[in-house]
Amino acid sequence: MSKTTTTTQPAEASEPAAEQPTALAQLGRLTEFDPRTLVVDPRNARKEGAKPDAALLASVSRIGVQEPISVRPLPDGSYGVFKGQRRWLAAVDAAEKAAKKGKPVPSIPAFVRDDLIDADSEALLLSLVENTQRRRMTDRDTISGAAQLELLGTNEVGRRRAAAVLGMSRDSLKAAKQAAELKPEQLKEGTGYAFDLMELADLQSVEDIPRAAYRLYAAKKKDAQDAKQRRGNWQHELSQLREEQAAQRRRKAATQALTEAGVKVLPHRSYDDTDRRLSDLSTGLGKRITAKAHATCGGHAARVDDDGEPVFYCTDPERYRHKIDGVPDAAEADAQAKKERARVIANNKAARAARKVRKEFITGLCRKALSEAAWALVLDAILHNADPVRRFPNKSDDNRNRDIAAFTKAADPKGKAEPFAELIKKTGKARRPNLLLAYVAAAYEAEVSDRAWESRDETARAWLTFLAGEGYQLSDHEAAIVAKAEGKPVTEFDAEEPTQPIEEPEPTDEQPQDEPQENEEQPEESEEGHEESEEEQAETGQPEAEAAESEEEPQEGPEEADSAEAEPEADTVPDEPQEAAQEPGEAPDEPQADQAENAAEESAQE
């Protein structure tokens, strides 16, 4: 047994010592041991869950055991650990690794209780006290502590050291600050699903979406079944949640703008409502009624659609002498058309959400050495002047260069005559092929539109198949595009089709995986116009002067039409209401009332 005999003794008193031992004396004599020479005391109360976790192992390996353990002499001459078993086992692990590398073996500080040589009952009692009279930190305190470390770190080296001591990655420590901003109920749910700090930070960015934690958990569960250990399902779900949150915030901003402009905002339409869209109404002379012309009507109102766009209504067309076009019950007559429109919108939104994740993957791919498949793609595209590459120069400079800059992490090229001259100059020989891959990737991305799912798109199929071969995990929407191009049955396009239910687990008290832990023993715990006659003015309730202002309504171009359509999200978890989402820190511009009404006029014209 290797033991350093350095001890700490209480100072001698000038008067005779009292019969009752002092507090310091009760701790025993302080010394150091080679942790490999110690054994578990037979009276150590902890029989299960003694194995140190990764965080404790990392902490002891970095800074050693900071709180002494307690040992006592055993009849065979060894010393038994009756307090601090997990710290001791972590020290043994560190000692064995050091010895294997030929480095000095770190010792472990210990209090030796010579008075407990034959006192088994007292040793057991103290071991029980050690392991039962302790309450672990709350999740909030733990995450807040890690966030403070990130803020208080003197420099990057200090922050990296802190992350290593706590047994977490540097990115996890960075994520702690955002995770600490979670609402209490979301924090409880996220930790119940055993989210680590980075996952909790992701949850915080979309916590305004109902059941966001559960949807992320479902995605994480699917990722756990991936043999390649990818996080594609999580990333796709997170991107969709952010899209939903962005739309939700747009709806809120649009509602506020309408309210401030004095426009009545209607709730969701019920079956017996008498209100009708202005697009379903006309004047007595058969001319369409625009939102601007209708603004002075007593029944003027609006609803905000799923994508935050105002849609204008008249609350009582019969009372205000408007003519209803088509059949009396347009809601029933248009049911199939509305269902189809919802399907289109859902797929377009799914396409945009998937594109964000896909481009992040491409950016990473353009930082790696090209695989054989990547070389084949680049050479074939350039030498054979593949359609995406041939058409790419016809794209606008900003659109063409934006993706190239993003994939190569180059400076903003906007407005530069030679946008990538500096990038070419500073790129070393080994990384020059990556520039070619970035160019080809940008060309292919320009070909994959939001509407690729509507037909058999061979270009989209080839590009997505290549990315999947490089390790990218296709979203359900992207997989359906590939399947359709290959002539396989596709059912994913129905926005109302439920997915297979995922059993929701009971939340646990387990801390996040990357949660920092103290270097002490802890119990293991498992988002159009027209000029109106006097008759028309009477029908719309609009004065002649205002009617003149409604002339020459702008016609909507193709791009405006695309942007005007609402795009509700595709359902990913059964029976979960879909709301809307936004990138963290991205605040939508609050529309002015007249802008909101003009937008709705264009929507009505469509």
Secondary structure as the mmCIF struct_conf table of DSSP 4:
data_model
#
loop_
_struct_conf.conf_type_id
_struct_conf.id
_struct_conf.beg_label_comp_id
_struct_conf.beg_label_asym_id
_struct_conf.beg_label_seq_id
_struct_conf.end_label_comp_id
_struct_conf.end_label_asym_id
_struct_conf.end_label_seq_id
STRN STRN1 LYS A 3 THR A 4
HELX_LH_PP_P HELX_LH_PP_P1 PRO A 10 ALA A 13
BEND BEND1 SER A 14 GLU A 15
HELX_LH_PP_P HELX_LH_PP_P2 PRO A 16 ALA A 18
BEND BEND2 GLU A 19 GLN A 20
HELX_LH_PP_P HELX_LH_PP_P3 PRO A 21 THR A 22
HELX_RH_AL_P HELX_RH_AL_P1 ALA A 23 LEU A 27
STRN STRN2 ARG A 29 PHE A 33
HELX_RH_3T_P HELX_RH_3T_P1 PRO A 35 THR A 37
STRN STRN3 VAL A 39 VAL A 40
TURN_TY1_P TURN_TY1_P1 PRO A 42 ARG A 43
BEND BEND3 ALA A 45 ALA A 45
BEND BEND4 GLU A 48 GLY A 49
BEND BEND5 LYS A 51 LYS A 51
HELX_RH_AL_P HELX_RH_AL_P2 ALA A 54 ILE A 63
BEND BEND6 GLU A 67 GLU A 67
STRN STRN4 ILE A 69 PRO A 73
TURN_TY1_P TURN_TY1_P2 PRO A 75 ASP A 76
BEND BEND7 GLY A 77 GLY A 77
STRN STRN5 TYR A 79 LYS A 83
HELX_RH_AL_P HELX_RH_AL_P3 GLN A 85 LYS A 100
TURN_TY1_P TURN_TY1_P3 LYS A 101 GLY A 102
HELX_LH_PP_P HELX_LH_PP_P4 LYS A 103 SER A 107
STRN STRN6 ILE A 108 VAL A 112
HELX_RH_3T_P HELX_RH_3T_P2 ASP A 114 LEU A 116
BEND BEND8 ILE A 117 ASP A 118
HELX_RH_AL_P HELX_RH_AL_P4 ASP A 120 THR A 132
BEND BEND9 GLN A 133 GLN A 133
HELX_LH_PP_P HELX_LH_PP_P5 ARG A 136 THR A 138
HELX_RH_AL_P HELX_RH_AL_P5 ASP A 139 LEU A 152
BEND BEND10 THR A 154 ASN A 155
HELX_RH_AL_P HELX_RH_AL_P6 GLU A 156 VAL A 165
TURN_TY1_P TURN_TY1_P4 LEU A 166 GLY A 167
HELX_RH_AL_P HELX_RH_AL_P7 ARG A 170 ALA A 179
TURN_TY1_P TURN_TY1_P5 ALA A 180 GLU A 181
BEND BEND11 LEU A 182 LEU A 182
HELX_RH_AL_P HELX_RH_AL_P8 PRO A 184 GLY A 192
TURN_TY1_P TURN_TY1_P6 TYR A 193 ALA A 194
HELX_RH_AL_P HELX_RH_AL_P9 LEU A 197 GLN A 204
TURN_TY1_P TURN_TY1_P7 SER A 205 ASP A 208
BEND BEND12 ILE A 209 ILE A 209
TURN_TY1_P TURN_TY1_P8 PRO A 210 ARG A 211
HELX_RH_AL_P HELX_RH_AL_P10 ALA A 212 ALA A 224
TURN_TY1_P TURN_TY1_P9 GLN A 225 GLN A 225
TURN_TY1_P TURN_TY1_P10 ALA A 227 LYS A 228
HELX_RH_AL_P HELX_RH_AL_P11 GLY A 232 GLU A 260
TURN_TY1_P TURN_TY1_P11 ALA A 261 GLY A 262
HELX_LH_PP_P HELX_LH_PP_P6 VAL A 263 VAL A 263
STRN STRN7 LYS A 264 VAL A 265
HELX_LH_PP_P HELX_LH_PP_P7 LEU A 266 LEU A 266
BEND BEND13 HIS A 268 HIS A 268
TURN_TY1_P TURN_TY1_P12 TYR A 271 ASP A 272
STRN STRN8 ARG A 276 ARG A 277
HELX_RH_3T_P HELX_RH_3T_P3 LEU A 278 ASP A 280
STRN STRN9 LEU A 281 SER A 282
TURN_TY1_P TURN_TY1_P13 GLY A 284 LEU A 285
BEND BEND14 GLY A 286 GLY A 286
STRN STRN10 ARG A 288 ARG A 288
HELX_RH_AL_P HELX_RH_AL_P12 ALA A 291 HIS A 294
TURN_TY1_P TURN_TY1_P14 ALA A 295 THR A 296
BEND BEND15 CYS A 297 CYS A 297
TURN_TY1_P TURN_TY1_P15 GLY A 298 GLY A 299
STRN STRN11 HIS A 300 VAL A 304
TURN_TY1_P TURN_TY1_P16 ASP A 306 ASP A 307
BEND BEND16 GLY A 308 GLY A 308
STRN STRN12 PRO A 310 CYS A 314
BEND BEND17 THR A 315 THR A 315
TURN_TY1_P TURN_TY1_P17 PRO A 317 ARG A 321
HELX_LH_PP_P HELX_LH_PP_P8 HIS A 322 HIS A 322
STRN STRN13 LYS A 323 ILE A 324
HELX_LH_PP_P HELX_LH_PP_P9 ASP A 325 ASP A 325
BEND BEND18 GLY A 326 PRO A 328
HELX_RH_AL_P HELX_RH_AL_P13 ALA A 330 ALA A 333
TURN_TY1_P TURN_TY1_P18 ASP A 334 ASP A 334
HELX_RH_AL_P HELX_RH_AL_P14 ALA A 335 LEU A 365
TURN_TY1_P TURN_TY1_P19 CYS A 366 ARG A 367
BEND BEND19 LYS A 368 LYS A 368
HELX_LH_PP_P HELX_LH_PP_P10 ALA A 369 SER A 371
HELX_RH_AL_P HELX_RH_AL_P15 GLU A 372 LEU A 383
TURN_TY1_P TURN_TY1_P20 HIS A 384 ASN A 385
HELX_RH_AL_P HELX_RH_AL_P16 ASP A 387 ARG A 391
HELX_RH_3T_P HELX_RH_3T_P4 PHE A 392 ASN A 394
BEND BEND20 LYS A 395 LYS A 395
HELX_RH_AL_P HELX_RH_AL_P17 ASP A 397 THR A 408
TURN_TY1_P TURN_TY1_P21 LYS A 409 LYS A 409
HELX_LH_PP_P HELX_LH_PP_P11 ALA A 410 ASP A 412
TURN_TY1_P TURN_TY1_P22 LYS A 414 GLY A 415
BEND BEND21 ALA A 417 GLU A 418
TURN_TY1_P TURN_TY1_P23 PRO A 419 PHE A 420
HELX_RH_AL_P HELX_RH_AL_P18 ALA A 421 LYS A 426
HELX_RH_3T_P HELX_RH_3T_P5 LYS A 429 ARG A 431
HELX_RH_AL_P HELX_RH_AL_P19 ARG A 432 GLU A 447
TURN_TY1_P TURN_TY1_P24 ASP A 450 ARG A 451
HELX_RH_3T_P HELX_RH_3T_P6 ALA A 452 GLU A 454
BEND BEND22 SER A 455 SER A 455
HELX_RH_AL_P HELX_RH_AL_P20 GLU A 458 GLY A 469
TURN_TY1_P TURN_TY1_P25 GLU A 470 GLY A 471
HELX_RH_AL_P HELX_RH_AL_P21 ASP A 476 ALA A 485
TURN_TY1_P TURN_TY1_P26 GLU A 486 GLY A 487
TURN_TY1_P TURN_TY1_P27 GLU A 492 PHE A 493
TURN_TY1_P TURN_TY1_P28 ALA A 495 GLU A 496
HELX_LH_PP_P HELX_LH_PP_P12 GLU A 497 PRO A 501
HELX_LH_PP_P HELX_LH_PP_P13 GLU A 503 PRO A 507
HELX_LH_PP_P HELX_LH_PP_P14 GLU A 510 PRO A 512
TURN_TY1_P TURN_TY1_P29 GLN A 513 ASP A 514
BEND BEND23 ASN A 519 GLU A 520
HELX_RH_AL_P HELX_RH_AL_P22 GLU A 534 THR A 540
TURN_TY1_P TURN_TY1_P30 GLY A 541 GLY A 541
HELX_RH_AL_P HELX_RH_AL_P23 GLU A 544 GLU A 549
TURN_TY1_P TURN_TY1_P31 SER A 550 SER A 550
BEND BEND24 GLU A 552 GLU A 552
HELX_LH_PP_P HELX_LH_PP_P15 GLU A 553 GLY A 557
HELX_RH_AL_P HELX_RH_AL_P24 PRO A 558 ALA A 564
BEND BEND25 GLU A 565 GLU A 565
HELX_LH_PP_P HELX_LH_PP_P16 PRO A 568 ASP A 571
BEND BEND26 VAL A 573 VAL A 573
TURN_TY1_P TURN_TY1_P32 PRO A 574 ASP A 575
STRN STRN14 ALA A 581 ALA A 581
TURN_TY1_P TURN_TY1_P33 PRO A 584 GLY A 585
HELX_LH_PP_P HELX_LH_PP_P17 ALA A 587 GLN A 592
HELX_RH_AL_P HELX_RH_AL_P25 ALA A 593 GLN A 605
#
